[in-house]
Amino acid sequence: YSWVFNEFPSFVAEDSRRFISQETGNLYISKVQTSDVGSYICLVKNTVTNARVLSPPTPLTLRNDGVMGEYEPKIEVHFPYTVTAARGTTVRMECFALGK
């Protein structure tokens, strides 16, 4: 999974505020800034065939009314009951918490 910001080939770079889940394809942005405003397109690439699929654009805008509300902390991921892995392989488990 990767995300295009505004125009191809401007890809979203992961950093301390941006994370792309390779499990779900979700893009997470913390502490949204004016520079984050724009259009986002998800790109999925099949590494075997090199086929690509693009999502429709999703605009990100900032609220100007100052009303954001208070949110209790919560975890937004549904974990599998068990995770099975072969010995010597790498396992990646992701957890995302939201709230204020």
C-alpha positions in Angstrom: 0.0 0.0 0.0 1.1 3.6 -0.6 -0.7 6.9 -0.7 -0.4 9.7 -3.3 -0.8 13.2 -2.1 -2.3 15.7 -4.5 -0.7 14.5 -7.7 1.2 11.4 -8.9 4.2 10.8 -8.2 4.0 12.8 -4.9 3.8 9.9 -2.4 3.1 10.3 1.3 6.3 9.8 3.2 6.0 8.1 6.6 7.4 10.1 9.4 6.6 10.9 13.1 3.1 12.1 12.1 2.2 9.8 9.2 1.9 6.0 9.1 0.6 3.6 6.5 -0.7 0.3 7.8 0.5 -2.5 5.5 -2.1 -4.7 7.2 -5.2 -2.5 6.3 -3.9 0.1 3.9 -5.1 2.8 6.2 -3.2 6.1 6.3 -2.9 7.6 9.8 -2.0 11.3 10.3 -1.6 12.7 13.7 -1.7 16.4 14.6 -3.1 17.5 11.2 -1.5 20.6 9.8 -2.4 23.0 7.0 0.3 21.3 4.8 -1.7 18.1 5.1 -4.7 19.6 3.3 -5.2 18.2 -0.2 -6.3 15.1 -2.0 -5.2 11.6 -1.1 -5.3 8.5 -3.4 -4.6 5.0 -2.2 -2.4 2.9 -4.5 -2.2 -0.9 -4.2 0.5 -2.7 -6.2 0.7 -6.4 -6.8 4.4 -7.2 -6.4 4.2 -10.3 -8.5 2.4 -8.9 -11.6 3.2 -5.2 -11.0 -0.5 -4.5 -11.6 -1.7 -1.3 -9.8 -5.1 -0.2 -8.6 -5.9 3.4 -7.5 -8.7 4.5 -5.2 -10.9 7.5 -6.0 -9.4 10.8 -4.4 -10.3 11.6 -0.8 -10.1 15.3 0.1 -8.7 16.3 3.5 -9.9 19.7 4.7 -9.5 21.6 8.0 -12.4 22.7 10.1 -12.4 26.4 10.6 -15.1 26.6 13.4 -12.7 25.4 16.1 -15.1 22.6 17.2 -13.3 19.3 17.4 -14.8 17.8 20.5 -13.3 15.6 23.2 -12.7 11.9 22.4 -12.1 9.3 25.0 -9.0 7.1 24.2 -9.9 3.9 22.3 -8.2 1.3 20.2 -9.4 1.2 16.6 -8.1 -2.2 15.5 -9.8 -5.6 15.6 -7.2 -8.1 16.5 -7.3 -11.8 15.3 -7.9 -14.4 18.0 -4.5 -16.1 17.2 -1.5 -15.3 15.0 0.3 -18.2 13.5 3.8 -17.9 12.1 6.5 -20.2 10.9 9.7 -20.4 12.9 12.3 -17.8 11.7 9.7 -15.6 9.9 8.9 -12.0 10.8 5.6 -11.1 12.4 4.2 -7.6 12.4 1.3 -6.7 14.7 -0.1 -3.2 14.6 -2.1 -1.3 17.2 -3.5 2.2 16.8 -4.9 4.2 19.7 -7.0 7.3 19.1 -8.2 10.0 21.5 -7.5 13.0 23.5 
